């Protein structure tokens, strides 16, 4: 089976120096992978390559490239402040040429999926941080993407909201099973969210170790207290310590 997205020996150079690579990464359809690493290791750069927002200096990127097949959720919700939640979510469909009425109907459905029914008319300023992120998730999912890229989407939120949204992403995943790449600094969040965690070295980022988490998604109740979770988190932490050690 061909990967839905792949980075082959990619390197990314900026005027300040190399930011990423050489780096290889392959993502299977329906797989959830977390990228973890120190600040400046190239996690977000790798995500931009997968999104098609940036091209590598060297190497090859292969990705789901059809319209609406890739969606990105950033750390900030990036919502249009003047538009309602409904209009924000309908935007990708309208940009793709969908009739306004059909786009809005799908947007209502997407908002319901992220537990925001009744908030369709709310403007971003009227929403909490967690609600605004739910709107961003609804907008990302409204096109039923094959590839969902999440760039530290919960970083600015409190711990309870982060945990709730992590569970929500898993339940949303069960409906259409997109492949997901989740960038985070948080080791425990990575172990909870992903079926595979890839640790990256200090920049320029390279593969410093991978951990498979053998547990069902959505996670069973109390998963964070299990031996499987603790062992995965310890393995990821050890890989991260090695990745951050001076060469």
N, C-alpha and C positions, 0 to 999 in steps of 0.2 A: 504494500500500500504506500502510495506517495505521501509524504508529509504535506499538511495543509500550508505550512510555512517553514522556511529553511534559510539559515544564514550559513554560507559556505566560505570559510577562511576569510571573513570580512575584516577589514581594517578601516577605521575612520580617523582621519587627520584633520585637526583644526590649526589655525595659525599659532596657537599656544603649544601645540604638540599633539601627539597621538592620544585619542580619547578611548579607543576601543580596538582590541584585537592584537594578534589574530584570534578570531572567535568563531566557533562553529556551534550551531544550534538547530535542532529539528523539532517540530511540533506536530504531533499526530492529531487527526480530526477528533474533536471531543475531549482532548486532553487538557488538564489544568496544570500549568507550570508556574512556579514562582521564581523570580530572579531576585537574589539577595546579594548585597555587597556594600562595601564602604562608600561614602559620598565620593562622587567623582569617578566611579569605577566604570561608567558607561552603560548602566542599566537602562536609563531613559534613552540613550543613543540607540541601543539595540532595539528598544520598543519603536522608536521613530523609523528605523530601517524596516521593521516588520509592518509598520503602518503605511509605508510608502511616502512618508513625509520628508525623507532624507535618503540620499544615495550613498553607498559606501565609497571610500576612496579607492579601495581595492577589494576584490572578492565578489561574490554573487549573492543576490537576494532572490528567493523564490517565495511567492505569497499568493493568497487568495486575492485576486485583483479586480473581480467584477464589481460593478456599482452596488454599494450597500453590503458587500460581503465582509468588509472589515469595519469595525467601530472602535473608537478610542474614548476612554474616560480619563480625564486628567485629574490632578490633585485638587485644583480649583474647579468648581462646577461649570464654568465657562458658559453660563446661560445669558441670553439676551435680557438685560434688566428691564426693558420696556415691555416685554412680551409675557403673556400668561404661561403657566406651566404647560397648558394644552398646546399653545402655539410653538413653544420651545421644542416639545416632543414631536410635533407634526412636521417641523422644518425639514429634516432629512428626506421625508417622503415627498414634500412639495418641491424641494430642489431636484428630486429625481423625476418630477413630472406627474406625480399622482394627482388626481382631481382633489380639490380642497376638501370636499365633504368626506371622501374616502380616507384621506390622510388624517383628518380630525377624528374619524371613527376609530382608526387604528391607534391613534394617540391616546384616546380615552381608554382603550383596551390595555395599552402599555402602562398607563398610569395606574390602572387597577392592578396589574400584575406586580407593581412595586408598592402596593398598599397606599396609594394616594388618591383613591376614589373620593370625590368631593372637593379636591383641591385644584381642579382644572383651571379655575379662573385666577388663582393666586399668582402674584408677581414674585420674582426671586427674593426681593427685599422682605416679603411677608413670610418667607420660609425659614425654618431652622437649618443649620448646616447639614444635618442628616437628611432632612426633606429635600433640600436642594440637590444633594448627591443622588437621592432616589430619582429625581427628575432627570439628572444626567444619565443615570442607568436606563431609565425608560427611553430616553432619546437614543441611546446607543443600541438598545434592543429592538426598537420599533421596526427596523429593517430586517430583523431575523438574521443577523450576521453569522457567518461561519467562523469568524475570528474576532474575538473580543479582547482588546488590549486595555489593561487597567494600570495607570501610572500613579502609584501611591494614592489611590482615591480616598482612603480613610485617614490619611496622615493628620489632617487638621481637626479630627473629630475626637470626642471623648471615648473612653474605653468601652463603655456600655453600648454606645451607638456603633462603634467599630464592630463589636462582636455581633450585634443584631444584623448589621449590613452584610457581614461575612456569611451568616446563615442565609440571609435573603438571596445573596448571589448564588449560593449553592442550589437553593430551591428554584431560582430562575433558570439555572443551568440545566436542571432536570427536564425543563419543558422543551427546549430546542437543542440542547447539548452543543453549544459552540465550543471551539477550542479557545482557551483563555490563557493569556500571559499576564501575570500579576506581579508588578514591581513593588517591593516593600523593603524597608530597613528592619522590620520587626520579625525576628526569628520565629516566635510563637505564632504570629499571624500567618507566616509562610507555611509552617507545618500544619496549621489548621486548614488553610485555604486550598492547598495544592496536593495533587497526587505525586508530583515530582518537584523538588526544590534544587535549583542550580545556584551555587555560590560563585561569585565572581571575585577575582583578585582586585587589588588596588589598580587604579588606572595606569596604563591602558588595560581595560578589563579583559580577562581571559577566564576560562573555565577552571575553577579551583576545587571542584567536587560536586557530586550530585547525590541526593537522598531520595529514595522512593518511600512514600507513606502508604502502607498497605492497610487501608481502611475505607469503608464505603463513603460516598458523597451523595447526599448531605451526611455530615458527621453524626454518629449516634450521640444521644444525650450523655453528657459526662465525659466526652472523648478527651477533653483537655486533662483529665485526671488519670488517663490510662497509661500503662507502660509504653505502648506503641507511640503515643504522642510524645512522652517525655524522652524516649530514646531518639526519636526523630529530631526533636528540638536540640538535644545534646550533640548529635552528629552534625547538624547544621552549624551550631555554635562553634564546634571544633574546626570545621572546615573554614568558618569565617575568621577564626583566630589565626589559622595558618595563612589565609589569604591576605591578612593585614600585617603579617610579620615582615620585617625588613628582609629584602632579598639577600 
